[in-house]
């Protein structure tokens, strides 16, 4: 897949895209790969094309919870161009696939030059902050089955198919809940014909019903991404 498989790169004006193209390196992103660790130096910014990356906040005891997901709609490593250099979160590949990466120093230089790329990355960052905020609210106030619905829909929006390769242990780790809670929630959704779960693979059978079951948090996040990052956003900038 070409870099245009990433929606941020796809909407860059042609001149900006061509200037960036020789600096982009294709990479495989296997399941479970850590793109950066909590507090570690980030050497690259990643633009996923067919993979999904989870941003996890890690506690001192080693437990973690997902604060956001990023796929073909965005990038991984906003701290590099926002001036932080490091971040307390951890980035792990949730769904295997491919993407492109660019050296941190190079992207920072391009960002600081202003123009279309800076404008686009700032809009994405605002959308990502909205997702992080809504995730915190959702995890505090909504039932596990609603959280699971939100997580499934956000993941599906970033994949070309209705299948997710994901164990219940990993989902529980992402949501920051006990495995038994995920087992019960997934069982409810499967019994109602919304999903099929077997051997670490989740298939969404009825997206419309899944959207009817999910809490308001999914719609809030999706609306903000659509508002900030619509097709052709740079043409009217």
Order of alpha helices (4+ residues) and beta strands (2+ residues): alpha-alpha-beta-beta-beta-beta-beta-alpha-beta-beta-alpha-alpha-alpha-beta-alpha-alpha-beta-beta-alpha-alpha
